[in-house]
Amino acid sequence: MTTSSGDTVLDRVLRILSAFDARRRQLSVADLAHVTDIPLATAYRLVSKLSAEDILTRYPDGTIGLGMRLWELAARSSPAVSLRTAAMPFLDDVQAIFRQHTQLSVLDDNEVLVVERLSSRNSVVNQATVATRMPIHTVSMGLVQLAFQPPHVIDDYFLAHANAAKMTYPSSGSITTTLAQIRREGFSMLDGMLDDGTTGAAVPVFNTLRGKNRTAIAAISVVVPEDFEQRAAVIPVLMAASRGLARALHPVPETE
């Protein structure tokens, strides 16, 4: 069904659901209508229907948030849930060793999507939380996955994000040089990308254990202090976790 404005009811529902994020967990219906550019009366009607199905939930103060049924539906069959389940033993191992933020992420719609994050009380500052999306070229867990994509995927990303092609990094230079270095070394380790005094280190999780044209399907990463005492151990531990997860995921057979 298409509305008078040209968008469909489904378009509007998706805009409503997408309006909530880590910074906007609760919104009034009026704010929701403003954020989504939906007429207020229509927003009230859609919110009422979605709340009745527990897709949205109403709080005592009258604000609206995402409902538990939305999480339930996603948890039943989402590929991210299967990936997270397989990854948890390896993430636990990494986090137990370093006691810092340990993350599992994937690429989705030209962004990094954080699937899981484990933290300790004394972990350094970290802007990435579960379900957070970030530009690929701004974080090590994004770059390490982009580096191991087919060339056309990288080209398409640069076309969609012109500023990314101009990005430079203090330790490695241009983004093309940085991606080439990541492909050679098999990991990304960048200081102070989002927060001063922190280092993001990431390794890819491949779709197969061996082969020249492997593709990254996820990344395991940590965020540690720049002067982290165990810095030299970070990449070997992450690589061991990545190999373990790749085996657990039963990668597809290679084709020569």
C-alpha positions in Angstrom: 0.0 0.0 0.0 1.4 3.4 -1.1 0.6 6.5 0.8 -0.2 9.9 -0.6 3.4 11.0 -0.1 4.6 8.2 -2.3 6.2 5.9 0.4 4.6 2.7 1.6 3.3 1.8 5.0 6.2 -0.6 5.2 8.6 2.2 4.5 7.2 4.2 7.4 7.3 1.3 9.8 10.9 0.7 8.9 11.7 4.4 9.5 10.0 4.2 12.9 12.0 1.1 13.9 15.3 2.6 12.6 14.8 5.8 14.6 15.9 4.1 17.8 19.6 3.6 18.5 22.0 3.7 21.4 21.5 7.4 21.9 17.7 7.4 21.3 16.4 4.4 23.1 13.1 6.2 24.0 11.2 8.8 22.0 7.9 10.6 22.4 5.5 10.0 19.5 5.9 13.7 18.5 9.7 13.3 18.4 9.3 10.1 16.5 7.1 11.7 13.9 9.6 14.5 13.5 12.6 12.2 13.2 10.9 9.9 10.7 9.1 12.7 8.7 5.8 11.0 9.2 2.6 13.0 9.9 1.8 13.1 13.6 -1.6 11.5 13.3 -0.1 8.7 11.1 2.7 8.2 13.6 0.2 7.8 16.5 -1.8 5.2 14.5 1.3 3.2 13.5 2.7 3.3 17.0 -0.6 2.0 18.4 -0.6 -0.9 16.1 3.1 -1.8 16.6 2.7 -1.4 20.4 -0.3 -3.8 20.3 2.0 -6.4 18.8 4.9 -5.6 21.2 7.0 -4.5 18.3 7.2 -1.2 20.2 6.7 -0.7 23.9 5.2 2.2 25.8 6.9 3.4 28.9 5.1 4.9 31.9 6.3 8.4 31.0 4.5 8.1 27.6 7.7 7.6 25.5 8.1 4.7 23.0 10.9 2.2 22.6 11.6 -1.0 20.8 9.6 -4.0 22.1 10.7 -7.4 23.3 8.9 -9.2 20.4 11.1 -7.5 17.9 14.2 -9.0 19.7 12.4 -12.3 19.9 11.7 -12.5 16.2 15.3 -11.5 15.3 16.8 -14.0 17.8 14.9 -16.9 16.2 16.6 -16.9 12.8 19.1 -14.0 12.4 22.4 -15.1 10.9 24.1 -12.8 13.4 22.7 -14.9 16.2 24.2 -18.1 14.8 27.5 -16.4 14.3 27.4 -15.0 17.8 26.6 -18.4 19.3 29.5 -20.0 17.5 31.9 -17.2 18.4 31.1 -16.9 22.1 33.6 -19.5 23.4 36.4 -17.8 21.5 35.4 -14.3 22.5 35.3 -15.5 26.1 38.8 -16.8 25.8 40.1 -13.5 24.4 38.3 -11.5 27.0 39.6 -13.7 29.8 43.2 -13.1 28.7 43.1 -9.3 28.1 40.2 -8.1 30.3 39.5 -5.4 27.8 36.7 -4.9 25.2 36.4 -7.9 22.9 34.1 -7.5 19.9 32.6 -9.5 17.1 31.5 -7.5 14.1 30.3 -8.0 10.5 29.9 -5.7 7.5 26.3 -4.8 6.6 25.1 -2.2 4.1 28.5 -0.5 3.9 28.9 -0.2 7.6 30.4 -2.2 10.5 27.7 -3.8 12.7 28.8 -4.9 16.2 27.2 -8.2 16.9 28.7 -8.8 20.4 30.9 -7.1 22.9 32.4 -8.4 26.1 33.9 -5.9 28.6 35.4 -5.8 32.1 34.9 -3.1 34.7 38.3 -1.5 34.0 38.1 -1.6 30.2 39.2 1.5 28.3 36.7 3.8 26.7 35.0 2.3 23.7 32.3 3.8 21.5 31.1 0.5 20.0 28.3 -1.3 21.7 26.1 -4.2 20.5 24.1 -3.2 17.5 26.2 -0.1 16.9 27.0 0.8 13.3 30.1 2.6 12.3 31.8 3.7 9.1 34.0 1.0 7.9 37.1 3.2 7.3 37.1 4.6 10.8 37.8 1.5 12.8 40.2 -1.4 12.7 37.4 -4.0 12.7 36.0 -2.4 9.6 39.3 -2.0 7.7 40.3 -5.6 8.4 37.1 -6.9 6.8 37.2 -4.5 3.9 40.7 -5.5 3.0 39.6 -9.1 2.5 36.6 -8.3 0.2 36.6 -8.8 -3.6 38.0 -5.7 -5.5 34.5 -4.6 -6.7 33.2 -4.5 -3.1 36.1 -2.1 -2.2 35.5 0.0 -5.3 31.8 0.2 -4.5 32.6 1.3 -1.0 34.8 4.1 -2.2 32.2 5.2 -4.7 29.6 5.4 -1.9 31.9 7.1 0.5 34.1 9.6 -1.3 35.7 10.7 2.0 36.9 7.2 2.7 39.1 7.2 -0.4 40.9 10.3 0.9 41.5 8.8 4.4 45.0 8.5 5.7 46.3 6.8 8.8 49.3 7.9 11.0 51.1 4.6 10.9 50.4 3.4 7.4 49.5 6.3 5.1 46.6 6.3 2.6 43.7 3.9 2.9 44.8 1.9 -0.2 48.2 1.5 1.3 46.7 0.5 4.6 44.4 -2.1 3.1 47.3 -3.6 1.2 49.3 -3.8 4.4 46.4 -5.5 6.2 46.2 -8.1 3.4 49.9 -8.8 3.7 50.0 -9.0 7.5 46.5 -10.4 8.1 45.5 -8.0 10.8 44.8 -4.3 11.5 46.1 -2.4 14.5 45.5 1.3 14.8 46.1 3.8 17.5 43.7 6.5 18.6 41.2 6.2 15.7 38.1 7.1 17.8 39.5 7.8 21.3 42.9 9.1 22.3 45.0 6.6 24.2 43.4 3.5 22.8 44.4 1.0 20.2 42.0 -1.1 18.1 43.3 -4.4 16.9 41.3 -6.7 14.7 41.7 -9.9 12.6 39.3 -11.3 10.0 37.2 -14.4 10.3 37.3 -16.1 6.9 34.8 -18.1 5.0 37.3 -20.9 4.6 40.4 -22.0 6.4 42.7 -21.9 3.4 42.9 -20.4 -0.1 44.2 -17.4 -1.9 40.8 -15.7 -2.4 39.3 -16.0 1.1 36.7 -13.5 2.0 36.2 -12.0 5.5 32.7 -12.7 6.9 33.4 -11.2 10.3 36.1 -9.7 12.5 37.2 -10.4 16.1 38.7 -7.3 17.7 39.9 -5.8 21.0 40.2 -2.2 22.2 43.1 -1.8 24.6 45.2 1.1 26.0 48.0 2.3 23.7 50.6 1.3 26.3 49.0 -2.1 27.0 51.5 -4.4 28.7 50.3 -7.4 26.6 50.3 -5.6 23.3 52.7 -8.1 21.6 50.3 -10.9 22.4 47.1 -9.3 21.1 47.4 -10.3 17.4 48.5 -14.0 18.1 45.6 -14.4 20.5 43.1 -12.9 18.1 44.3 -15.0 15.2 44.0 -18.2 17.3 40.4 -17.2 18.1 39.7 -16.4 14.4 40.9 -19.8 13.3 38.9 -21.6 16.0 35.7 -19.7 14.9 36.3 -20.4 11.2 36.6 -24.2 12.0 33.4 -24.0 14.2 31.5 -22.4 11.4 32.1 -25.4 9.0 33.4 -23.3 6.2 32.4 -24.2 2.6 34.9 -26.4 0.7 37.4 -24.5 -1.4 37.2 -24.5 -5.2 40.4 -24.4 -7.1 
